[in-house]
Amino acid sequence: MKIALDPYMFRTTPLLELPALVADLGYEFIELSPREDFTPFFLHPRADDATVKAFKKALDAAGVAIASHLPLYRWSGPDEDERQAAVRYWKRAIQITVDLDCRVMNSEFNGRPEQASRSEAQFWRSMEELLPVFEREGVELRLEPHPDDFVEDGLVAVDMIRGINSPLVSFLYCAPHTFHMGGNMVEIMEYAGPLMTQLHLADSFDHTASSGLRYITNPPGNPIRVHQHLDIGQGEVKWDLFFETLGRLGFGDSDRNIMTSCVFAWEDRARDSSLFMRETIDKYVSSW
């Protein structure tokens, strides 16, 4: 099992300095999330071949590897022009991933929950175009249900992935989205079983708790999705149960699997947060 850092809180660090910083924080692997100078949110990648080669050289020099590449595109959006553009962006991102000697990508279902049927149709259309590219390049794809996607429920997401029917496509469980996925953490993990190959680790509060007024937004009844990406222990994810379930399912036994520190809340203490997360993850994993 690989333990990686999502360096989003360090996104203003110059790209070629990022690998050394990650190594200094105690991580050997990066989950490369969107950066404005590399693969920005919802736009075509900015990196040319020379930039990719220079970044790969910096990674090698620091003894750090890309465990997974995370692009975010509107590949399930109801707008067909945007969907076609997203497929083009995906193809370039896949090539960059291969050039970085990485064979794993992860992303979100995307789409719109209020247009779930249309979004699902767009998703399958994009998969028909992209799955042959993943297969040709030997790149795995791990998908997560995300708040405000057309798929938000964890069990539904697992069924969707099974429907893709490809050994290259599997499930990512994002712990800070636990309460948007249904709150049934153990049930989702057990239901996914070996299909669960990647984890995002950060804490969150249960917005469904109490009377429904834990978070008050105006106007009442608006469809806003509230969640956090906090340090482990700062929210209400049941971490003992989380790691106990992972140990029982043998998640750590496969070198295919990835566990990513995915905290975004503390940019004013990004270094301390990343160090704390690595230490805490190691303590839980050592209990296995």
Rosetta blueprint (number, residue, H / E / L):
1 M L
2 K E
3 I E
4 A E
5 L E
6 D L
7 P H
8 Y H
9 M H
10 F H
11 R L
12 T L
13 T L
14 P L
15 L H
16 L H
17 E H
18 L H
19 P H
20 A H
21 L H
22 V H
23 A H
24 D H
25 L L
26 G L
27 Y L
28 E L
29 F E
30 I E
31 E E
32 L E
33 S L
34 P L
35 R L
36 E L
37 D L
38 F L
39 T L
40 P L
41 F L
42 F L
43 L L
44 H L
45 P L
46 R L
47 A L
48 D L
49 D H
50 A H
51 T H
52 V H
53 K H
54 A H
55 F H
56 K H
57 K H
58 A H
59 L H
60 D H
61 A H
62 A H
63 G L
64 V L
65 A E
66 I E
67 A E
68 S E
69 H E
70 L L
71 P L
72 L L
73 Y L
74 R L
75 W L
76 S L
77 G L
78 P L
79 D L
80 E H
81 D H
82 E H
83 R H
84 Q H
85 A H
86 A H
87 V H
88 R H
89 Y H
90 W H
91 K H
92 R H
93 A H
94 I H
95 Q H
96 I H
97 T H
98 V H
99 D H
100 L L
101 D L
102 C L
103 R L
104 V E
105 M E
106 N E
107 S E
108 E E
109 F L
110 N L
111 G L
112 R L
113 P H
114 E H
115 Q H
116 A H
117 S H
118 R H
119 S H
120 E H
121 A H
122 Q H
123 F H
124 W H
125 R H
126 S H
127 M H
128 E H
129 E H
130 L H
131 L H
132 P H
133 V H
134 F H
135 E H
136 R H
137 E H
138 G L
139 V L
140 E E
141 L E
142 R E
143 L E
144 E E
145 P L
146 H L
147 P L
148 D L
149 D L
150 F L
151 V L
152 E L
153 D L
154 G H
155 L H
156 V H
157 A H
158 V H
159 D H
160 M H
161 I H
162 R H
163 G H
164 I H
165 N L
166 S L
167 P L
168 L L
169 V E
170 S E
171 F E
172 L E
173 Y E
174 C E
175 A H
176 P H
177 H H
178 T L
179 F L
180 H L
181 M L
182 G L
183 G L
184 N L
185 M H
186 V H
187 E H
188 I H
189 M H
190 E H
191 Y H
192 A H
193 G H
194 P H
195 L H
196 M E
197 T E
198 Q E
199 L E
200 H E
201 L E
202 A L
203 D E
204 S L
205 F L
206 D L
207 H L
208 T L
209 A L
210 S L
211 S L
212 G L
213 L L
214 R L
215 Y L
216 I L
217 T L
218 N L
219 P L
220 P L
221 G L
222 N L
223 P L
224 I L
225 R L
226 V L
227 H L
228 Q L
229 H L
230 L E
231 D L
232 I L
233 G L
234 Q L
235 G L
236 E L
237 V L
238 K L
239 W H
240 D H
241 L H
242 F H
243 F H
244 E H
245 T H
246 L H
247 G H
248 R H
249 L H
250 G L
251 F H
252 G H
253 D H
254 S L
255 D L
256 R L
257 N L
258 I E
259 M E
260 T E
261 S E
262 C L
263 V L
264 F L
265 A L
266 W L
267 E H
268 D H
269 R H
270 A H
271 R H
272 D H
273 S H
274 S H
275 L H
276 F H
277 M H
278 R H
279 E H
280 T H
281 I H
282 D H
283 K H
284 Y H
285 V H
286 S H
287 S L
288 W L
